[in-house]
């Protein structure tokens, strides 16, 4: 009986993973479009901080201040605000994509998938977190 229970959970999780693989990560709704537009506008303001190494792509799907010493003191509050706004929009984006697919419970999987996408698409010279949480220059 114990063996069958274990087999059930293995099959269930394998099936759940394959169902998520069928998710449309490019789905578009008015809310998703608005979030993407907000993030694109902010990207232009964050770009120099990515290139300087002050801000990087975190492994959890967020952005993070990697090295605050690279930001002049007068700009630090602004950078922290940009990072917070970006992370709020990213969290909302993951939630909206999961909802638009009819599966709000997929939010964690959407986040995880996007986290890897952000890291993969980061430009050379940007800082990213590896799977162990260490910061590495791409």
Residue, then its C-alpha position, 0 to 999 in steps of 0.5 A: x500500500x505504501x508503495x502505491x501511495x508513493x507511486x501515486x504522488x510521483x505520477x501526480x507531480x509528473x502530471x502536474x509538471x506536464x500540465x504547467x509545461x502547457x501554460x501559455x507564458x506569452x498570454x496577453x491581457x490588458x493587465x499584463x500589457x500594462x505591467x509590461x509597459x511599466x516594466x519596459x519604461x523602468x528598464x530604461x531607467x534601470x539599465x545603467x545600474x545593471x551595466x554598472x553592477x549596482x543592480x542584478x537579476x536575482x534567482x527568485x525572479x526579482x531584481x536586487x541591489x547587488x552593490x550599493x556602493x556603485x550608486x552615488x549616495x544621492x541616487x540610492x533612494x531612487x535606485x531602491x525605489x526603482x527596484x521595489x517598483x520593478x519587483x512589485x510589477x514582476x510579482x503582479x505579472x507572474x500572478x496575472x499570467x497564472x490567472x490568465x491561464x486559468x490556474x492561479x496556483x501556477x504562480x510559483x511555477x511562472x515565477x520560477x520560469x521567468x526567473x531563469x528567463x531573466x537570467x538567461x537574457x541578461x546582457x554580458x557584464x550584468x550580475x546574476x544570482x546562480x542556483x546557489x545564490x552566489x552573485x556571478x558576472x555574466 
